[in-house]
Amino acid sequence: MYKLYYLPGACSLAIHALLNELNQPVEAIDRNKTTDFDKLESRGMVPVLVDNGQVIREGAAIILYLLDKHKNQMLPESGLEKARFIEWVMFANATMHPAYGRLFFLGKALDDGPAKEQALTAASNSINALWSAVDKQLQQSTFIFGEQITVVDMMLAVYASWGQYFPVDIIMSDKVQRMIDAVKAHPSFLKAIEDEQSASQ
């Protein structure tokens, strides 16, 4: 059984949902309730996956490891289609995620006032441009790669929920919002939320 170290509402939720989608048993462990987490991840970051004693860090690495290990319909076998899929995994993990991370940093680092408002607005404008790129990808489909949900959609749905923590306007098109709503209603995603809520109590 896999062990997945997570924080409630963090990006680890997408990996938890992916494990459910792959029908893999997983023990979800709240990082805040673990006294020796620093032995697994010295930076204190989630997600961390443990597979038969082997520790795997970094969300994109964990995702590609799981999709390569378990039979699925998400990861193309080779060629340009596989490259495009990895491209979108990286977009979510290394572009969209850090863009929201900037909001969290500014929210904590700056004192309230005009300078903070200006910085948060600039950061949210950058995020809005990224959601516009997602909208373009969704012009002909419900999800990023057609009518089948993938972990990319799950990642984006998690990040989309973070905007509620900031006094800025995060603009998403109707197509993007429909995709996010579909992910939130997906059984594997719902189960991940329920399991994490139970584990964190």
Disulfide bonds with the S-S distance in Angstrom:
none
